[in-house]
Protein backbone atom coordinates (compact mmCIF):
# COMPACT_ATOMS: atom_id res chain seq x y z
CA UNK A 1 0.00 0.00 0.00
CA UNK A 2 1.07 3.53 -0.69
CA UNK A 3 0.13 6.31 1.73
CA UNK A 4 0.08 9.98 0.71
CA UNK A 5 -0.90 13.09 2.58
CA UNK A 6 -2.64 15.58 0.29
CA UNK A 7 -2.73 19.15 1.52
CA UNK A 8 -6.19 20.65 1.42
CA UNK A 9 -5.13 24.15 0.51
CA UNK A 10 -1.67 25.11 -0.71
CA UNK A 11 -1.85 28.68 0.57
CA UNK A 12 -3.15 28.14 4.10
CA UNK A 13 -1.98 24.60 4.92
CA UNK A 14 1.08 23.74 6.98
CA UNK A 15 4.32 23.11 5.02
CA UNK A 16 4.72 19.49 3.85
CA UNK A 17 7.89 19.07 5.91
CA UNK A 18 5.74 19.55 9.04
CA UNK A 19 3.29 16.83 7.99
CA UNK A 20 5.40 13.65 8.16
CA UNK A 21 3.79 10.46 9.43
CA UNK A 22 4.31 6.74 10.01
CA UNK A 23 1.90 3.85 9.52
CA UNK A 24 1.61 1.10 12.11
CA UNK A 25 -0.29 -2.14 11.40
CA UNK A 26 -2.35 -2.83 14.52
CA UNK A 27 -4.28 -5.86 13.22
CA UNK A 28 -4.38 -7.73 9.92
CA UNK A 29 -7.20 -10.26 9.98
CA UNK A 30 -9.03 -12.17 7.27
CA UNK A 31 -11.90 -9.66 7.18
CA UNK A 32 -10.25 -6.38 8.12
CA UNK A 33 -7.07 -4.36 8.44
CA UNK A 34 -6.58 -1.90 11.28
CA UNK A 35 -3.93 0.77 10.82
CA UNK A 36 -2.68 3.50 13.11
CA UNK A 37 -1.39 6.71 11.56
CA UNK A 38 1.17 8.48 13.73
CA UNK A 39 1.70 12.11 12.72
CA UNK A 40 4.86 13.93 13.76
CA UNK A 41 2.93 17.19 14.24
CA UNK A 42 -0.77 16.29 14.55
CA UNK A 43 -1.79 19.85 15.46
CA UNK A 44 -0.50 21.02 12.05
CA UNK A 45 -3.04 18.90 10.15
CA UNK A 46 -5.95 20.57 8.38
CA UNK A 47 -5.03 24.02 9.68
CA UNK A 48 -5.97 25.60 6.35
CA UNK A 49 -9.31 26.48 4.88
CA UNK A 50 -9.70 22.97 3.39
CA UNK A 51 -9.13 19.66 5.23
CA UNK A 52 -6.03 17.61 4.44
CA UNK A 53 -6.58 14.12 3.00
CA UNK A 54 -4.84 10.79 3.60
CA UNK A 55 -4.88 8.77 0.37
CA UNK A 56 -4.26 5.00 0.44
CA UNK A 57 -3.48 3.27 -2.87
CA UNK A 58 -3.47 -0.53 -3.26
CA UNK A 59 -0.20 -1.61 -4.87
CA UNK A 60 0.05 -5.32 -3.99
CA UNK A 61 -3.30 -6.92 -4.75
CA UNK A 62 -2.28 -10.25 -3.19
CA UNK A 63 -2.66 -8.71 0.27
CA UNK A 64 -6.42 -8.55 -0.24
CA UNK A 65 -7.64 -11.83 -1.73
CA UNK A 66 -11.05 -13.39 -1.12
CA UNK A 67 -10.29 -16.90 0.19
CA UNK A 68 -13.41 -18.38 -1.43
CA UNK A 69 -13.26 -16.84 -4.90
CA UNK A 70 -9.60 -15.87 -5.21
CA UNK A 71 -10.65 -12.42 -6.41
CA UNK A 72 -8.45 -9.49 -5.44
CA UNK A 73 -8.87 -5.77 -5.07
CA UNK A 74 -7.95 -4.04 -8.31
CA UNK A 75 -4.42 -2.60 -8.37
CA UNK A 76 -4.53 1.17 -8.06
CA UNK A 77 -7.73 1.20 -5.98
CA UNK A 78 -7.68 4.34 -3.84
CA UNK A 79 -9.33 5.27 -0.57
CA UNK A 80 -9.32 8.83 0.73
CA UNK A 81 -9.92 10.00 4.29
CA UNK A 82 -10.41 13.61 5.35
CA UNK A 83 -8.31 14.62 8.34
CA UNK A 84 -9.66 14.88 10.95
CA UNK A 85 -12.24 12.21 10.23
C-alpha positions as CSV (number, residue, x, y, z in Angstrom):
1,X,0.0,0.0,0.0
2,X,1.1,3.5,-0.7
3,X,0.1,6.3,1.7
4,X,0.1,10.0,0.7
5,X,-0.9,13.1,2.6
6,X,-2.6,15.6,0.3
7,X,-2.7,19.1,1.5
8,X,-6.2,20.6,1.4
9,X,-5.1,24.2,0.5
10,X,-1.7,25.1,-0.7
11,X,-1.8,28.7,0.6
12,X,-3.1,28.1,4.1
13,X,-2.0,24.6,4.9
14,X,1.1,23.7,7.0
15,X,4.3,23.1,5.0
16,X,4.7,19.5,3.8
17,X,7.9,19.1,5.9
18,X,5.7,19.6,9.0
19,X,3.3,16.8,8.0
20,X,5.4,13.7,8.2
21,X,3.8,10.5,9.4
22,X,4.3,6.7,10.0
23,X,1.9,3.9,9.5
24,X,1.6,1.1,12.1
25,X,-0.3,-2.1,11.4
26,X,-2.3,-2.8,14.5
27,X,-4.3,-5.9,13.2
28,X,-4.4,-7.7,9.9
29,X,-7.2,-10.3,10.0
30,X,-9.0,-12.2,7.3
31,X,-11.9,-9.7,7.2
32,X,-10.3,-6.4,8.1
33,X,-7.1,-4.4,8.4
34,X,-6.6,-1.9,11.3
35,X,-3.9,0.8,10.8
36,X,-2.7,3.5,13.1
37,X,-1.4,6.7,11.6
38,X,1.2,8.5,13.7
39,X,1.7,12.1,12.7
40,X,4.9,13.9,13.8
41,X,2.9,17.2,14.2
42,X,-0.8,16.3,14.6
43,X,-1.8,19.9,15.5
44,X,-0.5,21.0,12.1
45,X,-3.0,18.9,10.1
46,X,-5.9,20.6,8.4
47,X,-5.0,24.0,9.7
48,X,-6.0,25.6,6.4
49,X,-9.3,26.5,4.9
50,X,-9.7,23.0,3.4
51,X,-9.1,19.7,5.2
52,X,-6.0,17.6,4.4
53,X,-6.6,14.1,3.0
54,X,-4.8,10.8,3.6
55,X,-4.9,8.8,0.4
56,X,-4.3,5.0,0.4
57,X,-3.5,3.3,-2.9
58,X,-3.5,-0.5,-3.3
59,X,-0.2,-1.6,-4.9
60,X,0.1,-5.3,-4.0
61,X,-3.3,-6.9,-4.8
62,X,-2.3,-10.2,-3.2
63,X,-2.7,-8.7,0.3
64,X,-6.4,-8.6,-0.2
65,X,-7.6,-11.8,-1.7
66,X,-11.1,-13.4,-1.1
67,X,-10.3,-16.9,0.2
68,X,-13.4,-18.4,-1.4
69,X,-13.3,-16.8,-4.9
70,X,-9.6,-15.9,-5.2
71,X,-10.7,-12.4,-6.4
72,X,-8.4,-9.5,-5.4
73,X,-8.9,-5.8,-5.1
74,X,-8.0,-4.0,-8.3
75,X,-4.4,-2.6,-8.4
76,X,-4.5,1.2,-8.1
77,X,-7.7,1.2,-6.0
78,X,-7.7,4.3,-3.8
79,X,-9.3,5.3,-0.6
80,X,-9.3,8.8,0.7
81,X,-9.9,10.0,4.3
82,X,-10.4,13.6,5.4
83,X,-8.3,14.6,8.3
84,X,-9.7,14.9,11.0
85,X,-12.2,12.2,10.2
